[in-house]
């Protein structure tokens, strides 16, 4: 009989390594030893500071308290992603739209998107037709309130912005406190047995470290999965052109007004992110080296920032290898984080993919033999997740309509389109995305695809041949009544919800002194528990 796993070795620190260590030490039997080997000489990338709506539930599941997390990681609330200047409307003016963490309602048993497509919503865009999130963002508010049964929108999904370096540091402390063995050392060699499995790691200072099962979190180098085990890397460069990034930290232009959303602004050869933390903004420029040199990209990026960048600020350059290791699990080695793959950070999927990879490892937890059937099922699942994320990212570029730079024309015409997405784009010329169109919805549902198509206003700008299938009877009067009620709900919600910065002060325990603070924080924590119960 195959022997059970008695120890797991994680190689590499950062968010991937320490999230894996804390997750496993919290979830698996205490008799299974968890060891993390981290080089003292290899810095982490330190970006990836926005998350998706599974994150609040994950932190609670790991027993991480809200106050500690918000204060130590300078975290803030994220309601969605604002896309700016990715498309132009029929007049040639730039469009802004949100990809929100909310699902549109059904109206007369039909999805709201069909009513919006048929009848419009006046000056409101699709998201504003049914959701207050964009209005909350414009008002400097967040989706949480200080409690009370009169909250017009008591439950809504949200995510976090966080300081990646501080988050990894917090996880390291938690991991050490919970019994993770932490070894600071460099891996000099990887010893394989006669089956090709990893048998041991030769460490510079600690000598030979035996391995039963190893998780590779060594970043882009893929020290174990790619270098030692020879698993090939599959590039996505045919699908996605961006291969470089500039990263910079800047102060808030108005420290009293903190946006509760990530922002993605299209520039000449890529896009600039803005992640508003409590104490600063993390920003950068993801671009294509085939269309901009590093110097030209830097100049363009600094012009975009204007006077918001500190004098003398110099962004650091981060080469990006976009693609994935062909198989996430090879022999007795599992790849997580950048060693497993990287798809540009447009939709903040990196930490989510680590999280899901760990959950699926528990679902398909191996013996020391790591049988083929278990590995194959895990790898097919991970493959499907990468395909889903890649397709959704590609959608943003293929449906762009900018013509002011060769980059945007090439992104639309020259980049390869995944087969499944190509089929769907032909289908969606005549109907909105439906659940049946997507083989997986690990993160991006058909509603998310609808938000992009309708947000980009593609149907107003020539997408399709003008024929659109709406087989059901649609009552415009009912839609107008819905819009009236939705507008009233938005006004009430914006009036009721908390100022984002004030909410963060409460979550950090810094609202003030005395019983009033405790009451407010208690109300906030109660609201958060309600929200987390949704996931």
C-alpha positions as semicolon CSV with decimal commas, in nm:
position;residue;x (nm);y (nm);z (nm)
1;X;0,000;0,000;0,000
2;X;0,112;0,355;-0,072
3;X;0,253;0,535;0,230
4;X;0,069;0,847;0,351
5;X;0,236;1,184;0,332
6;X;0,409;1,274;0,660
7;X;0,582;1,595;0,551
8;X;0,538;1,875;0,295
9;X;0,824;2,101;0,191
10;X;0,755;2,446;0,045
11;X;1,042;2,612;-0,140
12;X;1,011;2,988;-0,166
13;X;0,848;3,255;0,048
14;X;0,650;3,561;-0,052
15;X;0,273;3,553;-0,077
16;X;0,262;3,216;-0,256
17;X;0,491;3,031;-0,017
18;X;0,356;3,169;0,307
19;X;-0,008;3,149;0,204
20;X;0,055;2,783;0,120
21;X;0,227;2,728;0,455
22;X;-0,049;2,890;0,662
23;X;-0,326;2,727;0,459
24;X;-0,180;2,377;0,492
25;X;-0,078;2,414;0,856
26;X;-0,433;2,528;0,935
27;X;-0,611;2,263;0,727
28;X;-0,415;1,939;0,737
29;X;-0,345;1,699;1,023
30;X;-0,088;1,815;1,279
31;X;0,109;1,493;1,232
32;X;0,202;1,612;0,880
33;X;0,504;1,838;0,909
34;X;0,511;2,160;0,704
35;X;0,850;2,314;0,627
36;X;0,918;2,633;0,431
37;X;1,264;2,688;0,285
38;X;1,324;3,049;0,187
39;X;1,632;3,203;0,032
40;X;1,768;3,505;0,222
41;X;1,912;3,633;-0,107
42;X;1,616;3,626;-0,348
43;X;1,374;3,922;-0,324
44;X;1,004;3,875;-0,393
45;X;0,829;4,057;-0,678
46;X;0,617;4,252;-0,427
47;X;0,328;4,344;-0,655
48;X;-0,012;4,180;-0,688
49;X;-0,184;4,401;-0,432
50;X;-0,546;4,358;-0,540
51;X;-0,767;4,055;-0,479
52;X;-1,105;3,909;-0,577
53;X;-1,413;3,843;-0,361
54;X;-1,305;3,504;-0,224
55;X;-1,034;3,674;-0,017
56;X;-1,244;3,784;0,284
57;X;-1,373;3,430;0,328
58;X;-1,024;3,282;0,290
59;X;-0,878;3,506;0,561
60;X;-1,159;3,420;0,802
61;X;-1,117;3,053;0,723
62;X;-0,750;3,086;0,818
63;X;-0,841;3,257;1,146
64;X;-0,694;3,594;1,050
65;X;-0,870;3,876;1,234
66;X;-0,999;4,174;1,037
67;X;-0,837;4,433;1,263
68;X;-0,492;4,274;1,238
69;X;-0,521;4,234;0,862
70;X;-0,641;4,588;0,789
71;X;-0,389;4,755;1,016
72;X;-0,082;4,546;0,939
73;X;-0,137;4,527;0,562
74;X;-0,277;4,881;0,516
75;X;-0,569;4,710;0,347
76;X;-0,868;4,880;0,186
77;X;-1,198;4,770;0,033
78;X;-1,234;4,683;-0,335
79;X;-1,580;4,687;-0,501
80;X;-1,454;4,608;-0,850
81;X;-1,229;4,737;-1,127
82;X;-1,281;5,066;-1,310
83;X;-1,168;5,047;-1,674
84;X;-1,080;5,383;-1,823
85;X;-0,996;5,471;-2,186
86;X;-0,993;5,113;-2,315
87;X;-1,262;5,197;-2,573
88;X;-1,418;5,499;-2,736
89;X;-1,786;5,559;-2,795
90;X;-1,953;5,642;-3,128
91;X;-1,840;6,006;-3,091
92;X;-1,477;5,905;-3,034
93;X;-1,480;5,994;-2,663
94;X;-1,314;5,763;-2,412
95;X;-1,540;5,525;-2,216
96;X;-1,518;5,435;-1,848
97;X;-1,697;5,134;-1,705
98;X;-1,681;4,905;-1,403
99;X;-1,640;4,531;-1,372
100;X;-1,823;4,506;-1,037
101;X;-1,856;4,242;-0,768
102;X;-2,231;4,219;-0,806
103;X;-2,475;4,017;-1,015
104;X;-2,746;4,187;-1,225
105;X;-3,106;4,095;-1,145
106;X;-3,371;3,917;-1,348
107;X;-3,661;4,125;-1,477
108;X;-3,973;3,945;-1,591
109;X;-3,763;3,626;-1,571
110;X;-3,515;3,768;-1,820
111;X;-3,167;3,901;-1,756
112;X;-3,138;4,275;-1,710
113;X;-2,871;4,297;-1,981
114;X;-3,127;4,224;-2,252
115;X;-3,349;4,509;-2,132
116;X;-3,051;4,744;-2,119
117;X;-2,948;4,639;-2,472
118;X;-3,301;4,696;-2,604
119;X;-3,405;5,013;-2,423
120;X;-3,096;5,170;-2,267
121;X;-3,095;5,354;-1,934
122;X;-3,062;5,719;-2,027
123;X;-2,737;5,865;-1,898
124;X;-2,668;5,563;-1,680
125;X;-2,447;5,285;-1,810
126;X;-2,525;4,916;-1,764
127;X;-2,379;4,877;-1,414
128;X;-2,545;5,197;-1,292
129;X;-2,880;5,075;-1,423
130;X;-2,902;4,817;-1,144
131;X;-2,616;4,879;-0,897
132;X;-2,504;5,165;-0,671
133;X;-2,136;5,063;-0,678
134;X;-2,018;5,325;-0,929
135;X;-2,209;5,595;-0,743
136;X;-2,053;5,480;-0,415
137;X;-1,711;5,506;-0,577
138;X;-1,779;5,859;-0,702
139;X;-1,896;5,958;-0,353
140;X;-1,583;5,820;-0,184
141;X;-1,785;5,555;-0,004
142;X;-1,757;5,177;0,033
143;X;-2,013;4,893;0,032
144;X;-2,007;4,854;0,413
145;X;-2,198;5,052;0,672
146;X;-2,175;5,084;1,048
147;X;-2,460;4,839;1,095
148;X;-2,830;4,884;1,128
149;X;-3,135;4,705;0,993
150;X;-3,216;4,994;0,760
151;X;-2,916;4,939;0,531
152;X;-3,061;4,940;0,175
153;X;-2,787;4,700;0,057
154;X;-2,683;4,488;0,356
155;X;-2,502;4,222;0,153
156;X;-2,263;4,266;-0,135
157;X;-1,944;4,096;-0,246
158;X;-1,617;4,281;-0,207
159;X;-1,243;4,216;-0,206
160;X;-0,933;4,381;-0,065
161;X;-0,636;4,590;-0,168
162;X;-0,330;4,502;0,042
163;X;0,042;4,569;0,078
164;X;0,195;4,253;-0,072
165;X;0,516;4,271;0,127
166;X;0,340;4,330;0,459
167;X;0,086;4,058;0,380
168;X;0,362;3,803;0,319
169;X;0,531;3,916;0,642
170;X;0,211;3,876;0,841
171;X;0,155;3,529;0,696
172;X;0,513;3,436;0,787
173;X;0,455;3,532;1,150
174;X;0,130;3,337;1,160
175;X;0,294;3,036;0,999
176;X;0,581;3,035;1,247
177;X;0,340;3,074;1,539
178;X;0,136;2,777;1,417
179;X;0,430;2,543;1,383
180;X;0,564;2,581;1,030
181;X;0,935;2,502;1,029
182;X;1,110;2,796;0,864
183;X;1,454;2,745;0,711
184;X;1,644;3,042;0,568
185;X;1,881;2,890;0,316
186;X;1,960;2,856;-0,053
187;X;1,884;2,543;-0,252
188;X;2,203;2,441;-0,428
189;X;2,088;2,115;-0,586
190;X;1,779;1,897;-0,633
191;X;1,828;1,522;-0,590
192;X;1,598;1,291;-0,788
193;X;1,530;0,922;-0,717
194;X;1,517;0,643;-0,975
195;X;1,153;0,731;-1,056
196;X;1,241;1,092;-1,127
197;X;1,072;1,211;-0,806
198;X;1,233;1,478;-0,589
199;X;1,411;1,283;-0,313
200;X;1,598;1,563;-0,139
201;X;1,719;1,921;-0,159
202;X;2,080;2,008;-0,096
203;X;2,090;2,330;0,108
204;X;2,391;2,555;0,131
205;X;2,400;2,576;0,510
206;X;2,171;2,298;0,634
207;X;2,287;2,018;0,408
208;X;2,055;1,747;0,276
209;X;1,679;1,796;0,331
210;X;1,467;1,491;0,249
211;X;1,147;1,544;0,054
212;X;0,820;1,350;0,035
213;X;0,610;1,616;-0,138
214;X;0,734;1,958;-0,246
215;X;0,556;2,279;-0,344
216;X;0,755;2,502;-0,579
217;X;0,700;2,871;-0,495
218;X;1,030;2,993;-0,641
219;X;0,876;3,247;-0,876
220;X;0,951;3,283;-1,246
221;X;1,264;3,066;-1,220
222;X;1,063;2,750;-1,140
223;X;1,363;2,606;-0,960
224;X;1,218;2,260;-0,903
225;X;0,931;2,202;-1,146
226;X;1,099;2,353;-1,451
227;X;1,474;2,339;-1,387
228;X;1,506;2,012;-1,192
229;X;1,209;1,817;-1,332
230;X;1,224;1,966;-1,680
231;X;0,856;2,055;-1,711
232;X;0,822;2,286;-2,015
233;X;0,685;2,637;-1,998
234;X;0,397;2,725;-2,232
235;X;0,412;3,087;-2,337
236;X;0,097;3,294;-2,386
237;X;0,283;3,553;-2,594
238;X;0,077;3,462;-2,901
239;X;-0,236;3,563;-2,709
240;X;-0,112;3,849;-2,488
241;X;0,152;4,101;-2,595
242;X;0,244;4,263;-2,262
243;X;0,575;4,137;-2,124
244;X;0,710;4,423;-1,912
245;X;0,590;4,628;-1,618
246;X;0,695;4,940;-1,435
247;X;0,600;4,963;-1,066
248;X;0,592;5,261;-0,831
249;X;0,440;5,366;-0,500
250;X;0,293;5,715;-0,477
251;X;0,101;5,912;-0,211
252;X;-0,272;5,967;-0,226
253;X;-0,355;6,294;-0,404
254;X;-0,630;6,339;-0,141
255;X;-0,562;6,127;0,171
256;X;-0,912;6,192;0,301
257;X;-1,081;6,043;-0,005
258;X;-0,986;5,684;-0,081
259;X;-1,139;5,510;-0,387
260;X;-1,288;5,169;-0,304
261;X;-1,196;5,017;-0,640
262;X;-0,894;4,926;-0,848
263;X;-0,841;5,138;-1,158
264;X;-0,705;5,025;-1,496
265;X;-0,633;5,308;-1,739
266;X;-0,532;5,227;-2,097
267;X;-0,220;5,405;-2,220
268;X;-0,043;5,393;-2,555
269;X;0,112;5,045;-2,533
270;X;-0,069;4,880;-2,243
271;X;-0,241;4,994;-1,927
272;X;-0,167;5,152;-1,591
273;X;-0,299;5,009;-1,266
274;X;-0,387;5,206;-0,955
275;X;-0,440;5,016;-0,630
276;X;-0,542;5,250;-0,345
277;X;-0,422;5,121;-0,007
278;X;-0,495;5,297;0,321
279;X;-0,158;5,475;0,328
280;X;-0,053;5,498;-0,038
281;X;-0,128;5,402;-0,396
282;X;0,045;5,117;-0,573
283;X;0,068;5,196;-0,941
284;X;0,247;5,081;-1,252
285;X;0,241;5,035;-1,628
286;X;0,199;4,695;-1,794
287;X;0,322;4,725;-2,152
288;X;0,452;4,550;-2,463
289;X;0,827;4,575;-2,526
290;X;0,753;4,528;-2,898
291;X;0,573;4,864;-2,892
292;X;0,764;5,064;-2,627
293;X;1,121;5,062;-2,503
294;X;1,168;5,078;-2,127
295;X;1,268;5,444;-2,149
296;X;0,973;5,539;-2,369
297;X;0,734;5,348;-2,142
298;X;0,879;5,519;-1,836
299;X;0,836;5,864;-1,990
300;X;0,479;5,785;-2,094
301;X;0,395;5,647;-1,750
302;X;0,540;5,948;-1,566
303;X;0,345;6,185;-1,791
304;X;0,033;5,988;-1,704
305;X;0,103;6,028;-1,331
306;X;0,178;6,399;-1,365
307;X;0,235;6,577;-1,035
308;X;0,099;6,285;-0,830
309;X;0,442;6,117;-0,850
310;X;0,701;6,234;-0,593
311;X;0,989;6,436;-0,733
312;X;1,269;6,209;-0,845
313;X;1,056;5,894;-0,827
314;X;1,193;5,614;-1,042
315;X;0,973;5,311;-1,123
316;X;1,136;4,970;-1,110
317;X;1,126;4,747;-1,417
318;X;0,972;4,399;-1,386
319;X;1,013;4,155;-1,676
320;X;0,701;3,940;-1,709
321;X;0,696;3,587;-1,844
322;X;0,331;3,539;-1,940
323;X;0,220;3,180;-1,965
324;X;0,226;2,870;-1,749
325;X;0,408;2,553;-1,664
326;X;0,252;2,286;-1,886
327;X;0,149;2,076;-1,584
328;X;0,107;2,225;-1,239
329;X;0,173;1,892;-1,068
330;X;0,468;1,683;-1,188
331;X;0,585;1,369;-1,001
332;X;0,578;1,476;-0,635
333;X;0,610;1,851;-0,705
334;X;0,329;2,108;-0,720
335;X;0,385;2,457;-0,864
336;X;0,210;2,757;-0,709
337;X;0,228;3,128;-0,778
338;X;0,466;3,258;-1,043
339;X;0,643;2,922;-1,074
340;X;0,313;2,773;-1,193
341;X;0,226;3,055;-1,429
342;X;0,142;3,419;-1,470
343;X;-0,129;3,593;-1,667
344;X;-0,103;3,970;-1,667
345;X;-0,262;4,126;-1,357
346;X;-0,556;4,295;-1,531
347;X;-0,818;4,120;-1,317
348;X;-0,613;4,059;-1,000
349;X;-0,622;3,681;-1,031
350;X;-0,277;3,585;-0,895
351;X;-0,364;3,528;-0,527
352;X;-0,695;3,370;-0,623
353;X;-0,514;3,111;-0,834
354;X;-0,284;3,028;-0,542
355;X;-0,587;2,993;-0,317
356;X;-0,769;2,763;-0,558
357;X;-0,455;2,558;-0,622
358;X;-0,428;2,489;-0,247
359;X;-0,795;2,401;-0,214
360;X;-0,771;2,155;-0,501
361;X;-0,458;2,004;-0,346
362;X;-0,661;1,923;-0,035
363;X;-0,933;1,776;-0,254
364;X;-0,682;1,556;-0,438
365;X;-0,436;1,508;-0,153
366;X;-0,181;1,242;-0,254
367;X;0,004;0,957;-0,095
368;X;0,382;0,944;-0,125
369;X;0,334;0,769;-0,460
370;X;0,130;1,061;-0,602
371;X;-0,065;0,837;-0,843
372;X;-0,124;0,937;-1,203
373;X;-0,504;0,953;-1,178
374;X;-0,491;1,207;-0,894
375;X;-0,228;1,419;-1,066
376;X;-0,412;1,412;-1,399
377;X;-0,742;1,526;-1,250
378;X;-0,572;1,807;-1,060
379;X;-0,382;1,918;-1,371
380;X;-0,696;1,920;-1,586
381;X;-0,868;2,137;-1,328
382;X;-0,580;2,384;-1,313
383;X;-0,561;2,385;-1,693
384;X;-0,929;2,478;-1,711
385;X;-0,876;2,764;-1,464
386;X;-0,586;2,907;-1,665
387;X;-0,790;2,883;-1,985
388;X;-1,079;3,065;-1,821
389;X;-0,860;3,350;-1,698
390;X;-0,665;3,374;-2,025
391;X;-0,987;3,392;-2,229
392;X;-1,131;3,665;-2,012
393;X;-0,815;3,876;-2,032
394;X;-0,798;3,829;-2,410
395;X;-1,158;3,952;-2,437
396;X;-1,058;4,301;-2,319
397;X;-0,807;4,342;-2,601
398;X;-1,002;4,182;-2,885
399;X;-1,303;4,405;-2,818
400;X;-1,100;4,724;-2,796
401;X;-1,159;4,984;-3,068
402;X;-0,880;5,237;-3,017
403;X;-0,685;5,331;-3,331
404;X;-0,449;5,595;-3,188
405;X;-0,151;5,361;-3,147
406;X;-0,029;5,051;-3,340
407;X;-0,034;4,860;-3,010
408;X;-0,414;4,867;-2,990
409;X;-0,457;4,777;-3,355
410;X;-0,216;4,485;-3,318
411;X;-0,389;4,370;-3,001
412;X;-0,715;4,352;-3,193
413;X;-0,591;4,212;-3,523
414;X;-0,259;4,032;-3,476
415;X;-0,284;3,847;-3,146
416;X;-0,408;3,489;-3,154
417;X;-0,754;3,427;-3,013
418;X;-0,823;3,110;-2,810
419;X;-1,057;2,880;-3,001
420;X;-1,328;2,878;-2,737
421;X;-1,329;3,256;-2,706
422;X;-1,337;3,292;-3,087
423;X;-1,647;3,073;-3,101
424;X;-1,814;3,267;-2,821
425;X;-1,741;3,604;-2,978
426;X;-1,918;3,491;-3,293
427;X;-2,210;3,373;-3,081
428;X;-2,222;3,690;-2,871
429;X;-2,267;3,907;-3,177
430;X;-2,629;3,789;-3,169
431;X;-2,701;3,727;-2,799
432;X;-2,554;3,804;-2,460
433;X;-2,323;3,554;-2,288
434;X;-2,508;3,274;-2,110
435;X;-2,402;3,011;-1,853
436;X;-2,407;2,744;-2,126
437;X;-2,130;2,923;-2,317
438;X;-1,865;2,873;-2,050
439;X;-1,726;2,529;-1,957
440;X;-1,600;2,665;-1,623
441;X;-1,690;2,961;-1,405
442;X;-1,427;2,938;-1,131
443;X;-1,412;3,317;-1,117
444;X;-1,560;3,477;-1,429
445;X;-1,928;3,406;-1,486
446;X;-2,135;3,488;-1,791
447;X;-2,244;3,803;-1,604
448;X;-1,880;3,914;-1,589
449;X;-1,851;3,873;-1,965
450;X;-2,176;4,067;-2,008
451;X;-2,035;4,351;-1,796
452;X;-1,739;4,384;-2,033
453;X;-1,942;4,372;-2,355
454;X;-2,204;4,618;-2,235
455;X;-1,949;4,833;-2,051
456;X;-1,739;4,870;-2,366
457;X;-2,059;4,962;-2,557
458;X;-1,962;4,719;-2,832
459;X;-2,317;4,677;-2,959
460;X;-2,348;5,051;-3,011
461;X;-2,023;5,053;-3,207
462;X;-2,082;4,794;-3,477
463;X;-2,025;4,463;-3,301
464;X;-2,227;4,201;-3,488
465;X;-2,436;4,257;-3,795
466;X;-2,725;4,428;-3,619
467;X;-2,931;4,114;-3,569
468;X;-2,978;4,034;-3,201
469;X;-3,184;3,751;-3,060
470;X;-3,440;3,853;-2,798
471;X;-3,700;3,577;-2,816
472;X;-3,899;3,681;-2,509
473;X;-4,166;3,948;-2,480
474;X;-4,000;4,251;-2,321
475;X;-4,212;4,513;-2,153
476;X;-4,039;4,851;-2,171
477;X;-4,278;4,994;-1,912
478;X;-4,160;4,735;-1,658
479;X;-3,799;4,822;-1,739
480;X;-3,861;5,193;-1,686
481;X;-4,027;5,117;-1,353
482;X;-3,728;4,904;-1,257
483;X;-3,491;5,190;-1,346
484;X;-3,695;5,431;-1,132
485;X;-3,677;5,199;-0,831
486;X;-3,311;5,127;-0,894
487;X;-3,227;5,498;-0,899
488;X;-3,409;5,547;-0,569
489;X;-3,226;5,248;-0,422
490;X;-2,893;5,392;-0,537
491;X;-2,965;5,729;-0,374
492;X;-3,063;5,563;-0,047
493;X;-2,761;5,335;-0,052
494;X;-2,511;5,612;-0,121
495;X;-2,664;5,818;0,161
496;X;-2,642;5,527;0,406
497;X;-2,307;5,366;0,333
498;X;-1,989;5,461;0,515
499;X;-1,714;5,687;0,392
500;X;-1,438;5,451;0,283
501;X;-1,162;5,611;0,489
502;X;-1,380;5,631;0,800
503;X;-1,467;5,265;0,762
504;X;-1,099;5,174;0,734
505;X;-1,020;5,374;1,046
506;X;-1,285;5,175;1,231
507;X;-1,159;4,843;1,095
508;X;-0,806;4,937;1,207
509;X;-0,934;5,033;1,554
510;X;-0,836;5,397;1,498
511;X;-1,171;5,575;1,486
512;X;-1,106;5,743;1,818
513;X;-1,109;5,669;2,188
514;X;-1,368;5,533;2,425
515;X;-1,679;5,318;2,404
516;X;-1,798;5,481;2,084
517;X;-1,508;5,324;1,895
518;X;-1,574;4,979;2,035
519;X;-1,940;5,008;1,940
520;X;-1,858;5,113;1,586
521;X;-1,594;4,845;1,542
522;X;-1,827;4,583;1,682
523;X;-2,093;4,689;1,435
524;X;-1,844;4,674;1,150
525;X;-1,719;4,330;1,247
526;X;-2,078;4,211;1,270
527;X;-2,142;4,343;0,920
528;X;-1,830;4,172;0,792
529;X;-1,938;3,839;0,939
530;X;-2,268;3,877;0,755
531;X;-2,087;3,951;0,431
532;X;-1,846;3,658;0,469
533;X;-2,137;3,422;0,526
534;X;-2,222;3,468;0,157
535;X;-1,908;3,293;0,037
